[in-house]
Amino acid sequence: MKNTEAILVVPGTMEIKEAPVPEPKDDEIILKVEYVGICGSDVHGFESGPFIPPKDPNQKIGLGHECAGTVVRVGSKVTKFKPGDRVNIEPGIPCGKCKYCLEGHYNICPDVDFMATQPNYRGALTNYLCHPENFTYKLPDNMSTMEGALVEPAAVGMHAALEGGARLGKKIVILGAGCIGLMTLQGCKSLGATDIIVVDVMPKRLEMAKQLGASEVINGMEEDTIQRCKELVGELGADIVFETAGSQITAKQAPQIVARGGKIMIVGTIPGEVPIDFLKINREVKIQTVFRYANNYPMTIDAIASGKFDVKSMVTHIYAYQDVQKAFEESVNCKKDIIKGVIKIDDAQ
């Protein structure tokens, strides 16, 4: 077995370097990685470095956390998996001991070790990696490892839809039709919602939103988003507004679209401060942030395997591992064309 890993040498430059084959702990599996999704946080890391910079300037930084592949070895205490099993992994390893973990909200564990970020910055762009059995999931026979890699962003959308209370009869507006916006759309649909408006400024993304089941789409560059939303959902506003674009502009629009007693779900990572006119929402409107996911992987895998969630159609670009630099450069420069990019890891020798 031979291992390599793609490392962020400096912002804007990725290099594939030789790496030791990892040795699993008793409760870990060794995964032969086959596909890695390119997340918006990875693109940000490529451009500017990680959201949370390492304290040590010599820290090795890997990118990628959406991955799936095949088990090649297991630790001595692993009982759920065997070599040859097709699996994906949940990339955050919480402490399991703190208040949040014990209450089931392990996604907000302050000591979580999440891939491609602090404290260890280990990325999924590698041939082999080790991962705990408890955060590894077997894929159904009818589900590809590429689809398995995309369970991670799909789980974000599912978690957002669940936290927002999406269901049949709710009027929903999703601001942003990037990967997470489209995953949120599908999460809402899988929970029974049918009246879902999606807003974006890129025609290709809006076309995909229509294909995936949006009842209406709005091009924010061509129409007044707030006015058009009110025309479609009624003057009372939307029951749930999901901000998934990570934009100050859409964050400011959300309070003008939501109904009295409704919910604003902040799913995107919004830089800087966003002024909120609370006089516009002081009728028991709830504002909630959404952070990753917790306990959502099994149901998300089932939703994809059953056809309720279509992640395969969202993949517009597949890159070879050796083209990792090109993959990130195009993710930065070709955002109008790329809905979801994935990297196919070469077979290791």
Summary of the structure (lengths in Angstrom):
residues: 349
radius of gyration: 20.2
end to end distance: 5.6
largest distance: 62.6
contacts: 1211
relative contact order: 0.16
helix: 30%
strand: 28%
